[in-house]
C-alpha cells in the first residue's frame, strides 16, 4: 500500500480511507470464516473471544474517530452500553467470555455502521489533523488485532484464512556476521509529522559500541540443533527466570513442534508440516532465545543495535532511513510481510530488502526479540490512547521488525513491539550478535 501524503507528511483523505478499508477487509475475512462454536471459543489467558474482539474493534474506532473530543470528553456511542462491553482498559480479560455480548450479526452491523460514518466524515471534512491522527491510530490498531487473529487461530487449531499471493522466492547466500560501526546514534523517531506511537518519541542520543550482527535470523535447523543437543534440559544454558519458566511449564521442545520417525514437524494452524530447515524459527519466547544464544555462544542485540543496523549506513550513522533498504515504501520484493507468504521463509530470500550494512530480513518473517526491557524514552509523554504503552513499561521485552502477517504500512525502523518474555504463541523469532 502506497500512501499519498500531504505537505506535513500525513496521508491525504483518500489514503486514510484506503488504510481503513484494507484493515477492515482483512478483519471480515477472519470474521466470516468463524463458525458459531468459534465465536467465543475456550477461555485462554493469551487470546480474546473472537466475538468480543470484533466488537472491540468497532468500539475503538468509534471511540477515537467519532466520540473523542479535543477536550477529552466523549460523545455518546451508537451502541448502548458499549463502554462496559468493549473498553479493554476496564473490562477484565477473564470477564470477556461472560459478558452479554451482541450477536455476531449485530456485532458486524456495529462494525459496518462505525466504519461507514468514519468514511463519510473523512470524505466530507477531509484529512483534518484530528481525524488524520485517529484514523491512522484505529487502522494500525485494527491491523495489530488482525495479526493477533492469526496467532489466535493458530493457538486454537483453526484453519488459516490468510490470503497470500503465490510467489517463487529468489535466494542468495547471506552468511557470517555483518561488522557494524559504533558511535553516537539517535535512537527513536524524529518529529517529521508522520504518525508514530508515544513509545517511539523522541529520537535521543545513545552511544553504541562497534559490534557484529548475524546477517540472517536463526533458522529452524539451527534451533533444532539446540533441541537435539538437550538444550532444554541443560540448566547451565538458561537464566534464572528462564529456567523457572521452563521447569514450571515442563517445556522440552518449541511450541507446535514434534518429532516423528527422526524428523521434525511443525503445526501450522490445523496441519502438521515437515519443518522447513532454512526458514526463520518462530513461536519461541525470549527465554528460549536467550538459552539458544548461551548454547551458541552468541547474544541478542540491544534495540539500539537493531535500529542502528536497520536505519543507518556505513560512514553516516547520523542520517536515518525509514526502512532498512531506504525510504521507498515496502513491496513484496523487500520483505515477507502480509500477502507474500503463509509462514516464515528461507532466511536467504529478499536480498532487495537488505540494510545498508548487509543485514537481511530485518523486516518480515518473524518479529525479533531484543535484549532490552520495554521502557520509555527520555521525556516520555503519553498520547491520548494512554493504555497503549505506559502500562507495559518494565515487564515486557522489545521486539523489532514485523512478521509475515504484519501489514507493510504499519512498519518503520523505529517501531517497537513488546511482549512478556514467556510468550511463545506470538509470531516471534530472533537474530543474534557476536559476543563482545
N, C-alpha and C positions, 0 to 999 in steps of 0.2 A: 504494500500500500504506500503510495507516494502522496505526501500531504502538501497541498499548496498552502503557503503561509503568507501572512500579511507582513507589513514593514517591521512590526515589532516581534517577529519570529513566532507568531501564533497562527494556528490553522484558520483559514477563512471559513465562512459558513458552510460551504459545500463539503469541505474536508471534515468539519465536525460531524456533519450528518453521515458522511461515509464511515467515519470511525465508529459511531454509534450503531449504524446498520450492520457493519461487519461483525461487531461483538454480538449483536442480537441474533443474527443468523446462526452463529455458532452455538449460542445458548439454545435455540429452538431445535437444532439437530439433536442435541442431547435430550431435551425435554420430550420431544416427540417419540423418541426411541424407548422411553421408560414404560415398563408395564405397570399396571395398578399395584402389584405387590411390591414394586420397587419405589413407589412414590415416597414412602417413609423409610423402608429398609431397616436393618438392625441397628441398634444403638452401638456406636463405637466412639471412643474419645477423639479419634483423628478425622472423622468425617461429619458432615451435616446431613440431615434428612433432605433428599432432593427437593421435595415439595416445599419445605421451609426455605431452602437456599434460593429457589426460583423466586419466591415471594420477596425474599430479602433483596434480590437484585432490583426488582421493581421499586421497593421501598427506598433503597439507597438512591436510585436515580431521581425519584420524586422528591426525596428529602433535600437533595443538594441543588437540583436544577429548577424545581418548581416551588418548593416551600421555604427554602432558606433565604432570609432577608439580610441585607448588609449589616443591620444592627444585631444580627444573631438570633432574632426571633423567627418563629416558624408559622407559616400559614397552615390551614387545616389540610389533612390528607383526603384524597378522593376515596380512600378505603377506611371505613370506620374501625377504630382500634388498631390501626396499622403499626403504630409505635410499640405497643405492648406485644405485638406478634413478632416483629421483624428487626427491631433495633438490637443489633448484636452486642452493643455495649451494655444493655440492661437485661437481656434475656439469657439466662444461664444455658450453657451448651446442652446439658442433660435434659433441660426442660423442653427443648425444641421438638422432641418427639411426642410431647404430651399436650401441646397447645391445640386450641380449637381452630386449626388452620382452614382456610377456604379450600374448596375442591380444586382439583387440577384445572378444570375449565375456568373457574373463577380466577385462579392464580394467573393463568395465561391471559385472561382478559385484563387483569390489572397490569401485567407486563405491557400489553399492547396499548392500553389507554395512556399509560405514562409515557411510553415511547412516542406515540403519535402527538401528544401535547408538547413534549420537548422539541420534536422535529418541527412542529408548526411554529413554535416560538422562535427557534433559530432562523427559520425561513423568513418570518415576518420581521424580526428585530435585527437579524444579522449576528455576527460574531462579536457581541459585546464582551467587555473584559470579564464581567461576572459569568456570563454563560459560557464563554470560551474556557475559562478555568474549570468550571464544574462539569461541563460536558466531557472534557478530557478526563477529569477525575473519574467520572462514572463509567466512561468507556474502558479505561485502564482497569478499574475495579472489576468490571464485568469480565474482561479478558483474564484477569487473575483467577476469578472464580471458574471460568471455563477450563483453565489449566487444572484447577482442583477437581472439576468434574471428571477429568481424565484419570487422575490417580484415585479418585473415589471409585470409579468403575473398575479400575484395576484391583483395588482393595476388596471390593465386593464380588469379584469374578463376573462382572457384566461384560458382554461383548463390546469391543471397541466401536465407537461411532465416528472415529477420526476420519475426515476426508483428506486424502493425500493424492498428490499427482505422481504418476509413475515416472521415475527418473533413474537413468543409468549414471551412477556417480563415478567420475574420474578420480583416481587416487595417484598420488605421487609420494615417494619416500619422504618422510619428515621425522628424522631421528635425532638423538642426542639432546643436549641442552642448548638453549639459546643464552649466550652471555649478555647480560643487560647492565648497562652503566648505572651507577648510582648517582646521587646528587640531590639537590633541593628540588622539590616537586610539589605542585599544587593539587592536593587530593580533594575531590569533590567537584560539584557543579559550579560553573560561573553564571552570574546573573545576566543572561543574554536575552531574556524574555521568553525562553522556552519553558514549557511545563516541566517541573521537577518536584519530587516529594520533599517533605521537610527534612528527612534524614540525609538528603544529599547536599544540604545547604550548610555553609557555602565552601567554595574552594579555599583551602588553607594550607599553609606551608608545612611540609614534612620533609624529613631527611631519610633517604633510602640508601643503604649500603649497596655496593655492586653485588650482583647475585646471578645465579644460573637457574633458569626455569625450563622445565620439560616443554618441548615444542608441542607435544600432544598430551591428551588426558590419559589416565590409566585405563587400560583395556580390560575386557573380561578375562582374557588369557592371563594377563599379569596378575589380576586379582585371584584367579583360580589357582595360580601357583602358590600364593599365600595360603589359601584354604587347604590345598593338598599338603602343605608343609606344616600342618597342625597349627596354623596361625591363630585360630580361635581359642585354642586351649593352652597357649603358651603365655603364662602370666607376665613374663618379662617384656612382652610386646605392647602391653596395654597400660594406659594411665589408670590412676586410682578410680576416677569416676567411670571410665570406660569399662574397667573390669567389673565394677559393681553392676553396671547396666547389663553386661554380657552374662554374668552369672545369674542375675535375677530373672532375666528373660530367657535363659537357657539357650542362647544362640550359638550355633556351631557352623552355620553357612549363611551366605547372603539371603535376604528375603527373596522369595519366589524362585530360588534355585533348588534343584535336586539332581542327584547323580544316579544314573541308570546304566547298567552294563558298562561301567567305566567311562561314561560320557556325561558331561554336564548339560542340563536342560534348564530353561528359564520360562516361567509362565508369563505370557503376555495376554492380559485380560483372561479370556476363557480357553486359551490354547497353550499347550506346552510345546516349545520350540527348541531346537538344538541351539546351544549357546553360541553366539557369533563371536569368535575369538578376538577379532580385530575391532569390534565395536566398543565404544566407551562404556565402562561399567556404570551401572545406575542402581538406584534403590540401596545405596549404602549410606550409613549415617556418619556423623563426624567422628565418633569413637572408632568405627571401623576404618575410616580413612587414616586416623592417627595411628592405629595399630599397624596398618599396611606400611605406612611411612617408616615406622620403627623397624619393621621387618626388612624393608628395602634400604634402610639407612638413608632416608630422604626426609623431607619435611613439607608441610603445607605452606603455601605462600601466604604472606600477610595481604590484607586487602590493598594496602599501598603498593605492594609489589605487583599484585594482579592488575591494578588500574594503570600503573606506570607501563607495564608490558603491553596493555591494550591501547592506551591513549597517546603514547608519545613515540618519537622516532629517535634513532641514534644521532647524537650531536645536538639535539634540540628537545630536551625534555620539558622546556618551558611552554612549548606550543602543543596544545592538546587536540586530539581528534575526537569526533563524536562516536565513531565506530572503530574497531581495530584496523580496518583497511583504509579508513579516511573519513570523509564527510558525505559520501554518497549513501543514500538510504539502502538498507539491506535488500538483496534479491535472493532468489533461490540458488544463485551461484556462490553466494557468500557464506551461507550457514545453514545448518539443518534446524530450521525453525518451522513453525506451524505451516502445514501444507506441503512440506517437502518429503518427509519420510514418516513412517509409523512407529519408529523407535530410534534408538541410537544407532549410528552407522560407523563405518570404518573411520578411525581417528586420522587417517591419512587423506581423507577427502576434503574438499572445499579449500584448496590451496589459494583460491582467489580471495578468501577471507583472512589470509594471514595478516598478522600485525606487522608493523614496520621492523620489528625485532625478529620476525620469522616464527612467531608462535601461532599455532594453528587452532582453529575452532574455539577461540575464546568466547565466541557467541555460538549458541546452539548445542545440540546433542544432549548434554546434561548440565544442570546447574552445578557450579563448582564450589565446594567448601573452601573457605579460607581459615587461617589460623585464628582470626580475631573474633572477639565477642562483639555483638551489635551494640554500639554505643553512640551517643550523639556527637556531632562535630562541635567544635568550639562555637559558642554563641548561639546554640540551638534555640529556635523559637518554633513552637508547634503551629501547624497550619490548622484551618478550621476543622478538618477531619482529624481531630486530636487523638482518636483511638488508633490511628494507622501505625505510628512509630513508638511514641513515648511509653506505652505500657510494656513494651518488649525489650527495652534497653537493659542490657546486663545479663539477660538469661537466654538469649538466642545467639547463634553464631551467624556470621555474614557469609552469604553465597553470592557469586557473581556469574554473569554471562548468559543466562537463559537456557532453555532446553528445547527438545523437539516439539513440545506443544505450546511454546511461547510465541505469541504474535510478534512479528518483527517490529511493528510500530511502537511497542512498549519500550524497547531497549535502547540504551545508550551506555557508554563506558562508565558512567557514574552511578548507574542503577545499583541499588543494594537490596538484595533479597535476604530473608532471615528466617531461620527455623531453630528449634531447640536441637541440641546435639544428638538426641536419641532418635530423631525421626528418620525412619527408613522407608516409609510409604511414599515420600515425596520424590520428585524426579531429579535426584542429586547424585553426582559423582565427584571426581576431583582430579586435579593435576598436582604436580609436586615441584619442589625446588631442591637443588643440591644442598647438602649440609654446608653451613658456613665454613 
